[in-house]
Amino acid sequence: MSVLDLVIYPDERLRTMCEPVTDFTDPQLQFFIDNLLESLYAAPGCVGIAAPQVGELFQVFIVHCGLTRTPPPGHHGLVIACNPEILHWSGMEVGREGCLSIPDYTGNVMRATEIAVQYQDRYGIERALTLHQFEARVWQHELDHLEGRLFTDRLVSRRADLFKRKVYQVKSR
């Protein structure tokens, strides 16, 4: 397995609608998913990654909310989602988001606090989940990638809610 190169904004692939996955028996799909997973684990603080973020334009993303310093209660752990869709959403809340493909900024984005989703796992088996709070936010962020949207498209206010990411330097002893 290998870590894949990230696609960085303003690359047009980040603005492209992705195609559904149709052949779950394709060994190249499984190899790609393994590499996408390796890429997720290689990115510090990362809890989600979508295929277009590494230049592949099909409907696959990976979410693993258990990778946070304080994992949210009731999260679903590692989920590989193909052809995902939101069936129902409720509640709205503003929260800070960042993105591997826009490494220098974070922003305040309005998202649903609870969503019901359906998707296919990496083998094409239909699955459904109800997601809450942070995990729901991450799924909505990754779903946006599959539709050619970025968190900057959903900022509450372009003028007041986009922030330069802080860079922390390690002090040498």
N, C-alpha and C positions, 0 to 999 in steps of 0.2 A: 504494500500500500504506500501511497505517497500523498503529501500535502499539495493541494492544488493552488495555483496562482489566483489571487483575488482580482476581480474586476472592480475598478475604482471609478466613481462618478467623475466625469460626465460620459463614460462609455455608454453608447447607445443600446447595448445589450441589456442594460438595467432598465430600459424603457420599453422593452419588447414583451408582448403577451406570449406566455409559454404554451407549448403544445402538451396535450395529455399524454401520459404514459399508456401504451397499448400492449406492449410485449414484455410481460414480466418474466418470461423465461430467457430473455436475452442475457447472456453472460456479461456483456459489456455494461448493461444497466447495473447488474450486481457489483461489478468491479467499480463503476463510477460511485455508487452509493457507499462502498467501503472507503473510497478515497475522500468523498465528501465528509464522511464521519471522521476520518483522520484529520481533515482540515478544520473541522469544528473543534476537536480536541487540542489542536495546535494553536488556536487563537485564544490568548488569555482573556478570561471574562466572558467568553462567547457562550450563549445559550441557544443560538439558532443560526442556521445557514441554509440558503436556498440555491438551487442549481444555477440560476442566472448570475449569482455572485461569483461563480467560477467559470462563467462563459457558456454554460449549457442551457439551452432554452426549452426545457421540458418541466412539467409540474412535479417537482420533487423538492422537499425540504426536510431538514432534521431539526428537532427541538429536544433539548435536554435541560429542563429547569433545575434539575438536581445538581448542576455544575456551579450554581451560585454559592457565595460564601455562606449564606443562610437560606437554604432551599425553602420555597414556599410550602406550607403544609398541604398535603393532599395532591401534590403534583404527580404527573403520570410518568416521570422518569424519561428515559430515552424513547422518542417516537420518531419513526421514519414515515413520512406522509407523502403519498403519491395521489395526485388528482383530488386534493382536498377542497371542501366547500363548507361554508357556514350555512347551517340550516335555520338557526334562530340566534338572536342576540338580545341582550337586555342590559340596562344600566349604562351609564357613561361616566368616564372619569378622565381627567387630564393626568398624564404621567410623562416622565422623561424617558426618551429613547435615544439610542445610538445605533450605529450600523457599521459593519466591517467595510462596506463599500463607500462610506462617507466618513473616513477615519478622524477627521479634524473637528467634527461638530456633533452636538447632541441637541435635542429639541423637545419642547412640550407638545404632546400629541393627544388628542381626544380619541379614546377607544372604548368599546363596550367592555363591561366588567365581567360579563358571563356570556359564553357562546357555546352552542351545541354544534359539533362538526361531524362530518363523515369524510372518510378518506379510504384509500387502499394502502395496505402495508407494502413492504418491498416485494412481497410475493403475490400481490394482487388481491389479497383477502380483504373484504369490506370490513371496516371498523367504524365505530362511533364513540365520541367522547363528549362530556360536558366539562368545560374549562372555566376557571375562575381567575379573576384578578390578574396577577403577573403572567401566569401561564396563558391566559386568554389574550393578553396584550402581545406576547411573543408570537403566538399563532397568527394573529391579525397582521403583525409586521411581516412575517414570512409569507403569508398569503398575498400581501401587497406585492412582494417581489415577483411572484408568479404572474401578476397582472400588469407588470411594468410600472409599478408605483414605488415611491420612496417615502420614508417618513417625513421628508421635507415638504412633500405635497400635502401633508395633513397637519402641518403646524397650526397651532391655535392662532398665532399672529406671526407673520414673517419678520416683523420689526422687533417684537419683544420676546419671542420664544425660540430663537435659534442661538446657541451658545458655542463659543470656541471651547473645544474639549481641553480639559486640564491635562497637562503632561507632568507626571510626577517623576522626579529624578531620584535615583538611589544615591544616598550619601555614602561616600567611601570612608572607611575608618582609618 
